[in-house]
Amino acid sequence: MSALTAARLTQAHELGERKFDPEDFRPPLLLPDPSDPSLHQQTLPASTSESSVSLRTTIQSPHPYHGSDRQLRSSQNKTRLPDWNEFYKNGLPQEIIVIEDTPEPCPDHPTDETPSYHTIAPSIKPPATKKRKFEEPLAQPENPVAQLHIEKSEVRTAEPQLLDARLPEPKPTPQLGSPDPRVNQKRKRTRYQLAGGDNHSTDAKSLLGTYAEYTGLTKDVKIAKDVPIRIGHTGSRADNKKIDDDDGHYIVVPDADLTSQYKIRKLLGQGTFGKVVQALDTKANQVVAVKIIRSVQKYRDAAKIELRVLQTLRQNDADNKYKCIHLRDCFDFRGHTCLVMNLLDSSIFDYLKANGFVPFPNSHIQSFAKQLLTSVAFVHDLGLIHTDLKPENILLCDATYQTFTYNRTIPSSRTTPGRQAEHRRVLLNPEIRLIDFGSATFSHEYHSSVVSTRHYRAPEIILGLGWSFGCDIWSIGCILVEFFTGDALFQTHDNLEHLALMEAVFDQRIDTELVRKVNRSSSRSNNAASYFKRFKLAYPTPETNRASRRFVKTMKRLEVCLNITILPSRQALTQAQDIIPYKNNSFLKNFLDLLQKIFVYDPARRITAKEALRHPWFQEPVRDDGTEAARIRLERAQMGQGSQTRL
């Protein structure tokens, strides 16, 4: 008897002696193609949730895909057939899976870049004597491609895994003995392939979505006039119940009516302007977001300006090609101006926070930059300046993610040792929307002296030199670096320290000509001239504390900040000041060049949004976790369409 036949009979005997229970089975799922010789184990998910520990079951295929396996089976069939009566002496199994041989991959179509997927049958757990504790993780594949992430436990795994964070719960497993139409039926392995052919024919950037190329407005700009605000009614008699708190914020009560058309579901967020709630539009039967402005006159006046801006955006981009939030409806409800908009997912800041401030993949940074610059170029062509660009004001259309192995030091803009991260959540879809036009200003209208959130504030605002479209571009530069490192670039709340941080990061003094302008425009309301002495930044001063000096001193140059993301180990961090690996990386080299054109002190010489969109960096192809996550999303969409077709 050959070794392979003996192994099969031994396996059948073990299966016959085991006692089965309904928990011994798992539903089918998608895993990497076993035709890859490096993958001899597959991992199956148990039911997962945010509050529970994920488990894995690992099985070894009875038919490893080695090159000599086909020859062994062929020669065996010629010499002796297996004794099936002996093989099934303990009874028939619930299901027989026939895994057919796969032809050797063609050299012109390598399979190492992106795995194909196949369905695999319900697996059987290890024997009862080898059962693990609930908290204990199971064995890991050596070269994981698409695996499950588990929470920390006492037993450490070989390496981090990959988890689809929002997969649906597995379907209930049929009870043992219940009829199953699949029993005793052969099932061939099913392959799924992206439309468009092999990996090489699928463009990396197209995986992340195609966005409208912005070449400028072809029609005259339509500036909206004041938007009429209708009075909303609940349809029932108003009672004397208090609806506002002492600061004029609307008191949110779930399931309460917000006029007869909208019913509040829950609170989404709160700011100085008011609150944002999730509500049901009972007429359209859609879930929407409603911004409820505080019942204070100055905020009601600001809401009128925001309504005018939102209406202008919609009038000039009815199809929303340029990714700005659009107004659906507006009304007044008991002294509160309410703005109704489409409900989106979390902000990029909230996503970063939930991800442990681990940076985005390069492909997603490039995609975010393209969309954000497109939105801002459109806004600027309308004569509008957003003035408050930051990750909190960029919303994801869908925050569904896949967790990939990261296993490296998180980059930092400072020379202090970075944090370690084993995993990174990667969005399946990086599409975004630009929101919060409450501070937007028409270029020909009144400009307040101070705008923008501190971390993203341009130098001309700090210096009191006036501001225009360029302040938005500076903010975008800060945002892109934050996407790259996971942390805000300028974490300060002091003007002088802020300017010192800029000089440290860009390794360049503030332009002498700008300092001259500051000296000429200095007044009681603008004390920026005191920041300089002999045309140089007067930092540190005798009053500067030690913590501030140390903080500025530990800032890295911009080039070094970018280098850290591709350094492989903690030891490399100490060499960051001397090694410049971006010189051999065209993607990072072009990214750095774009940032250097953004971070120009003089706003008159700063790159514009439309010029930035034409930068060579956007032509740089990149394949990474971001493109792989997009491929997973497309494959799922195709499989979903295939399932609907079969139904």
N, C-alpha and C positions, 0 to 999 in steps of 0.2 A: 504493500500500500504506500502510495507516495506521501510525502510530508504534507502537502496541501490538503489531500483527502483526509489524512489523519487529523489535521487541525480542524477541518470542518466538522468531522464526527465528534470531536471533543467539544467543540462549541455547541453543537446540537444537544449533546448530553447535558451540558451545563444549563442550557435553557430549559430542558425538560425537568430538571430537578428544582428549578427556582419556582417559588410561589409568586404568582402575579397578582397585582392589585391594580385598580384603575389608575393609580398615580404613576404606573410604570410607563405610561405613554405620553408623548409630547406631540403637539400639532406640527404640521410641516412648516418650514420657513425657508428663507433664502440664505444661502451661504456661498462662499467662494467655490469656484469650480475645482473639483478634485483632480482635474487633469494637470494642475500645477503640482509638480513632484515635491515641492517644498511643503505642501499642505497635506498631511496624512491624518489630521484630526479635525473634527468639525465641532462647533459649539452651538448649543441650542439654548434659546432664552426661556426662562420661566416668566410668569407674570410679573411685571414691573410696575412700580408707582414711585412717586417722589418721596414717600414716607417709608418705604419698605426696602429690604435688602434684595438685590437681584441675585438669582442663582443661575448656575450654568451646569449642563450635563455634557460631558465630553465622550464621544464614542470613537472607536477605531474602526475604520472601514474594513469589512472582511475581504475586500478586493483592492488592496493598495495598487495605485497606478504606477508601477515600476515598469521600465522598458522591457524586462524579461518576463513579465507576468503572462502576457499573451502567448508566448512560446511555451511556457510551462503548462498552461491550460490546454493548449493545442496538443502537445505530446501526451498529456495525461488522458485526454479523450480517446486517443488512438489505442492506448494500452489497456485501460480499464475504466469502466463506467462506475460511478458511485452506487452503493446499495441504498436506494431511497427508502426501502422498508425499514432498514436499520436507522437511517437518518431521521425518519419521522416516527420512531417507535414511541416517543413521548407525546405524540399528538401534533396536529397541524398548527403552525403559528397563525396569528391573526392576519398577517399580511406578508406576502412575498414580494420583495423588491428585486427587479432584475436591473443591474447596472451594466449597461453595454460598454464595450470598448470605445474609446475616443481616438480618432486618428491623431498622429503626431502633429503638433502645430506647425504651420508653414513658417519658414524663416522670415518671410516677408511680412508676417503678421504676428509679432511677438505678443505674448500674453502677460508679460510682467508688469505692464504699466497699469492696467485696469482689469480687475477680475471679472469673469463672467459669473453668472449665478445659476444655481439649479435648485430643484426642490428635493428634499430628502425626507424619508419616511419617519414616522414616530419612532423614537429611539427607546431602548430599554435601559433602565437604571442599573447601576452595579448591584451585585448580589447584596442581600441583606446584611451579611457580615461586614461589608465594606461601606455601609451607609455613612455619610458625613453628617455632621451637625448642621443645623439650619444656617448658622452664621459662617460656616466654613466654606471657602471658595473651592472650586474644583480645578483640575489641572488645566494648564494653558497650552495652546498650540505654540509651536516654536516660532513661526513667522505669521503672526496675526495680520489679516487684511481687513476682515469685517467681523468683529467679535463683540462680546458683551462686556460692559463695564460693571464691576461690582463695588460696593462700598467697602471701606477698610474693615478688616477683621484680624484676628490673631494670627492667622496663617497668611503669609505674604505670597503673592503670586509672582511669577517669573517676570512679567512686564505688563504695563497697562493695556487696557482693552478698549474696544470701540462699542458704543451703545447708541442705538436709536432711541433718543429720549422720549419720543412720542409715538412709539409703535402701539397699535391697539392691543388690548388684552388678548391672550390666546383664547381661541374658541374652546368651549367645554369639551373634554375628552369623552367619547362614548364609554359607557359602562361595559365591563367585561361580560361577554356573552350576548350583548345586544347585536342585532343584525347590522352588518356593515357591507354595503355593496362593493367595497374595494377588496374584500377578502378573496384570496386566491386569484386575483387578477394581476397580470403583469403590467408594470408601468415603466415606460421609458423615461430616461432623464430628459427634462425640459430645459431648453436653453432660451435665454432672452438676450436680444441684441438691440442696441440703439439704432434707430433709423438713421441712415446715412453711412452705414458701413463700419469699418474698423476704427480703432482708436486714432490712427494717423489721419483719417479723413475728417475727424470731428475736431473742429477748432476749439481751443481751450476757452477763448473769450465767449464763444457762442453758447457754451454750457452755462454761463452765468447770466444769460439773458441778453437780448438785443435791445438797445435803447436808442431813442431818436437822436440822430446827429443834429446838434444845434448849429445852424449857420446864420442865425439872426432872424428877426421878424420881417416878413415879406409884406405885411399890411400895416396901415397906420395904427398906432397905439390907441386903444380905447380906454380912457380914464373914467372910471365909474364916479357917478355923483353920490350924494348921500343915499344910503339904502333905507327904504322905508321899513319900519319895524312894526309888525302887527301886534295887537294885544291878544295874549293867549288866555283861554278860559278852560276851566276843568270840566265844565258841563254839570257841575254840582254847586250847590250854594257854598260860598266861602265861609269858613268858621273863624273863630277868633284865636285859633291855635297859633303860637309863635312860630314863624318860619325862618327867621334870621337870628344869628348869634349877635353878640355885642359889637363885633367888627364888621357886620354887614354881610357875612358869608351866609349863603343859603344852607339851612339845616337839611342834610340829605337823609331821607327815610326810604329804605327799600320798598318797592311795590307802590310807592306813592305816585299819584298822577302829576305829570308836569304838562299841564293843559290836557285837553281831552284826547290829543293825538299821541302823546309820549308818556310812557310809564317807566319810572326809574327802576333800574335793576341793582346797581351798586356804585359806590364811589371809586373812581379810577385814580384821581390825583387832586392836589390842592396847591395853590400858589398865592402870591400877593393879589393877583387879579380876581381870584375866585376859585371855583371848583370845576372839575370835569367828571361827569358821570356817564356810566353806560346805561342806555335806555332803549326801550323797544318802541319803534315807530309802528303804531298799530294800523295805520293806513297802508303803509308799504310792506308791513310784516318783515321789517329788517331791524337788526340791532345797530344802533348808531352811538356816536359820542356827542354829548351836549356840554358845551362850555357855559357854565352859569356864572355870570359876572357879579361881583359884589355889589350890593345895593348902596353904593357910594358914588356921588356925582362924578368925581374925577375919573373913576373907573368906567362909568357909563359913557362918559365923553370919549375915553380911549377906545372903548368898544366900537363906537361909531366910526373911528378911523380904521380900526381893524376890519370892520365890515366893508368899508370902501376899498381897502386893499384886496380883500378876498374876492370881492366882486370884480375888481380889475383883473385879477389873475384868471378868473373863470371866463370873462368876456374875451380874453386874448388867447385862451388855450382851452377851448371847450372839451377837447378830447383828453386833456390832461397828459399830454406827451412829455411835459417837462417836470413832472413829479412833485408838484406843490399841492398842499392840501386844498380841497375845494369846499366851498360853502354849499350846504344842502338847503338850509332853512334858517330863519331867525325869527324871534318873537320876544315879547316882553311878558314876563310872568311875575306879577306881584312886585314890581320894582326891580326885577333882575333881567338884564338883557341876556338872552340865551342864543348861542350860536350852535347850530347842528351841523355835524360833519360826519364823514364815513368813519367807522370804527376800524382802527389799525391795531397793530400789535405793540409790543414794548418799545421803548426808546433804545437807541444804541447804548446810551449810558447804563440803563438798567440791565441790558444784556451783558455788557462788559462786567458790571458788578456781580451779576449772577455767575459769570464765568471766572471769577477770581481775578479779574483784570488781566487775564491772559490775552495777548494781542491777537488781532485777526490775521488770517493767512494773507499773503501778498496779493493773491488774486482778488480777494474781497476788498482790500484797501484800494486797489485799482478800480474795481467796480463802483465802490462808494464814491471815490473821487470823481469818476466820470459822471455819475448821476448828480452829485452835489454841485459840481461846477456847471452842469447843464441847467439845473434849476436856478442857480445864482445868475448865470449869464442871461437867462430869460427875465428874471426879476430886474436885473440892471437895465436891460433894454426897455423895460416899462418905466424907467426912471425911478425905480424903487431901490432902497437900501434896506436890507433885512435888519442889520445892526445887532442881532443877538444869535449868531450862529454858534452852536455848541452841540455836543452829542445828545443832550437832553431834548433838543428840538429837531432831532432826526429820528423818525419812527420807522420801524421795520414793518413791512407788509405781512410778513409771516416769520415768527421767531422759532419755528421748528428747527431742530439742530440734530447733528450726529456727533458723538464724542469720539475723537481720534486720540491716539497716543501722541503726547507732546514731549514729555520726558527731557526737559532741558531747563536751563536757567531763564527766567522771564527777563527780558531786556529792561533796562532802566536808563533814564536820562541823567542819572547820577553815578558817581564812581563807587558808591557804597555797594556791598555785595547784593546781588539780586536774589529774588525768591526762586524756589524750585517749583515746577508744576509737572505732574505726570500726565494729565489729560488736558484736552482743549475741546470745548464745544465749537462746532463749526456749522454755520447756518447752511441749510439746504437751499435757501433762496435769499440772495443779498439785496433784493429790491427794497427801496426806501422811499419815504416821502418827507419833504421839508415842511415843517409846521411852525406855528406860533409867530404870526405876523403882527402881534400886538404892539411891537416896538418898531415896526417897519415905518420908514419915512420916505416921502417923495423928495427927490433931490432938490426941487425948487421950493420946498416948503421949510418951515422952521426946523432948525437942528438944535437939540439940547446939547449942552456942553459935554456931558459924559454919557456914553452908551456902551453897550457890550458887557457881558459878564467878565469879571476881572481876568481870569486865566486866558481869555481869548481876545483881550483888548489890544488894539494896535498902538504903536508908539506915538502916532500923531495925536491920538486921543489923550494919552497920558501927558503929553507935552503941551496940550491946549492949543494946538495949531489948526483946529478944525478937522473935519472928517468928511469923507464921501464914499464912493463905491469901494475904494481900496481897503477900507477897514474890514469889509466882508472877506476879501481875499486873504488878509492876514489871519483872520479867524479860521479859515479853511486850512491854512498851513498848520496851525496849532492842532486842529482836529486830526489831520492826517498823521502827524507825529504821534499823537495819542493813540490812534489806531495801531501804530507800529510798535509802540512800547507798552500800551495798556494803561499808562498814567498820563495825567495832564502835564504838559511841558513846563508851564510857568505856575508853580503852586505858591503863590504869594498874595499878600493883601496890602502891600506897601509900594507906592509909586517908585521910590528910589531903588528899592531892592528889585522891583520888576525890571527896571532899565538895566540894572547890573546883571541880572540873569540873562537878559537878551545879549549883552556884550560877551558874556561868558560862553553862551551856547553858539553864537555866530562867530565868535573869535574876531570881532570887528567893533571898533568904536562907533558911536553914533555920529552921523555925518556932521562935519563942522558947519555946513550951510544951514542945517536944521537947527543947530544950537544958536546960530546968529538970529534966525527967525524967532526962536524962543526969547532971546534977549530983547529983541525989538518989540515983541508982543507982550512982554511981561507986565503984569498989573496986579492990583490987589486980589482980583479974582483968579489970577493965574500966577502961581508962585513957582512955576517950572524952572525959571532961571536959577533958582537956588540949588537945583540939582547939579549944576555945572560950575566949574572953576577953570578959567583959562581954556575954555572950549572943550574941556574933558569932564567926564562924569565924576562928580565928587563923591565917590564911594570907595571905601567906607568912610564915614564921618566919625568924629570922636564919640558920638552918641550911639553908633551902631553896635549892637550887642554881639556877643561871641557866636550865638546860634545863627544869626543872620550871615555873619562872615563865613562860618563853616558851610552853611547851606549853599552860598554862592560859589565857594571854592570847590565844592564837590560836583558841580555841574559839568557834564561832558560837552565837548564840541558836538555840533550837529552830525558831523561825519562819523564820530565815534558812536553816537546814539544809534545810527543806522547799522554800524558794523556789528553791534552786539547781537542782533537778531540772527546772524548766520554763524556766530562762533559756536563751536560744538560743546564746550565744556566750561566748568567753573575756572579751571586754570587759564583758559584763554581770556577771561575777563581782565586779568592783570596785564595782558599784553595789548589791551584794546587801544591804549594811547599811542602805540607804535605801529600796530598792524592796520593796514587799510585794504581789507579784502574786497571792498566794493569796486576796486579798479579792475578786478577780474569778473565782475558781475554786472552785465549791462543793465539789468533791471534796476538794481540798486543805484547804479551810477546815474541813470536817467531820473530816477526818483529823487535822488539828492539834488540833481540839477534843477528840477522843477521847484523843489523846496527853496533852493537858494534864490530863485527868481521871485518867489513869493515873499520870502523874508528879507525884503529890502526896506530900510528905514524910511526912505523918501517915498511916499505914496504915489508921487508923480512918475516914478521910475519902476514901480511895482507892476508885475505882470497882471493883465486883466483876465477875467474868467474865460472869455472867448479865445484869447491867446493861449491860455493854459490848456484848453481842450485840444489845441493843435500840437501840443508838446509830444516829442517822440516817445515819451514814457508810455503813453496810451497805446502805442503800437507794439510794445514789448509783450511777447507771449509768456505765459507762466503756467506751470502745472504744479499743483500742490493740494493740500487737504481741501481747499475751497473748490477746486474744479472736480475733485473726486466726490465731494458731497453733492455737487450739482449733478454729477453723473448718476449717483444713487437716486436722486430725486426724479430724474428723467426716466430711469429704469422702472421705478415704482409707478410712475404715471403710465408708462407703456403697459406694464403688467395689469394695472387697474383697468385700462381700456380693453385689454385682451379678455379680462374676466367678464366685463360687461357684454362684450361681443358674444362670448360663449353662452351667457345667460339668455 
